[in-house]
């Protein structure tokens, strides 16, 4: 390592070294710094003396699509090729970011038990297919950084006590005090493994097939820096750090959000952006909101965090027809720092997490939500706490089925309208919106897949036969067609409004409990108009007198960008069940 010669600016060397000195005190920080930076040369020419790039990272035109590599399949075609054809034919340029969930060889957990980070799962395609998709969007990929598969080469070497891998995993005395450890599973934390040196006990946060890596060994970090460079070279621009909150382990602590974990994220951001200033880190930390926000650091850590409270808040809003909870929460959301934002979503490949709203929902609200989701075919995944009880962790259900009805009426009346209203709220909120492919397609619960895999999460991980899907999308009577076409139209309208820039201001209003309403206002330097976003979250028509509207929106008239109809703002405003409006004021209302 000492013989590595760098062409990097001194400021980059100093920043990287400062991080490494804290992560690995007592190690040769100069040598580690040279090795780390070498993975990312050449350094981008826009890196100035302050090591800060001013390249804009996002705009109102940025919307993400979340999908597995094999969410769509057809005979005699590799799934990544089918996905590419679907993107070009159906979504075209609507989604600037495409997140392909783990596309590597794996042994379990639908890809999150990675066996080889350098290879595309041959059942999906190869790196050529990945680069092809990256050629017409910003590709987001998972860096499964906390653990590997128990069948990976590194772990096989660990069991043989040979390198690389011999010292790559967390081992622990099973008699240690691990009572404070926080984790989202009920399986035993420690697994015994036979090695030539005798039995070793390895740490398994997420289950015995997913063995936790030992980042106290700097060689593990260097392995991942090399992996990151490999991703960059193959077109990845957005790095989703999976389960990163659990990265660093210290006995007698929670092993969650430890200081070294945050430092490693800061280091990764520094190095990734030095090579590609447009590249982004997004942290996946399904934890209470105040903990989640910590991954922004002081603007020097993740550029994007998942807005994990939004799915349970929005689902609860739609099934209760009561906006108080989400309105109060939106009002408390802190302004994001420069060059940081949230990824807003309602559904994903995982379930609807309940931990982010533990501090907001009463026990009665939580029980009511869980019972209704069970009635709609959902399952509840649990985690173990020190009380030795299985505590609700997430709801596993397709979003389409979650919107079947409400606590007042479990019938499927207004299912499409309710489903679209939820997405319209999400699309208008401050941040970058992300739509799960099975929400875009209105996919139902997949009970057969759940039973076959014996996994609750599989209920919302359907695999579509692509010709069958094409028939559904061509049938105007199919709800799949109606959902898809309506969401695409909303996406198209959203992308035209500077007020929906992720950095544009947001003001939330209390109108009444049947309404979710907020204003989006562009930067003061922009001449673009503000937008008033108002949503009826009930199955009843709602009339709003002018005096109940916020002060800036009581006079004159405007136009609803969704329906393209004129709107009078000085008379009663009428909304049909689950109707949404994005209102732009006009000096003289259309007659």
Secondary structure, DSSP 8 states (H G I E B T S, - for coil): -TT----S-HHHHHHHHHHHHHHTTTS-HHHHHHHHHHTT-S--TT--TTS--------TT--EEEE-TTSEEBTTB-HHHHHHHHIIIIITTS-SEEEE---B-BSSGGGTSBS-TTSB-TTT--HHHHHHHHTTSEEEEEEE-SEEETTSHHHHHHHHT-TTTTT-B-B--TTS--TT---S--S-SEEEEEETTEEEEEE-TT-TTEEEB-TTSHHHHHHHHHHHHHHHHTTEEEEEEETGGG-S--TTS--SS-HHHHHHHHHHHHHHHHH-TT-EEEE---S-HHHHGGGGTTTTS-SEEE-HHHHHHHHHHHHHT--HHHHHHHHH-----TT-EEEE-S--SS-EESGGGTTTS-HHHHHHHHHHHHHTT-EEEEEE-TT-SEEEEEEE--HHHHTS--SS--S-TTHHHHHHHHHHHHHHSSSEEEEEHHHHTT----HHHHHHHT-GGGGG---EEHHHHHHHHH-TTSHHHHHHHHHHHHHHHHTT-GGGSTTSEEEEE---TTEEEEEEE--TT-----EEEEEE-SSS-EEE-GGGS-GGGSSSEEEETTT--EEESSS-EEE-TT-EEEEEEESS---
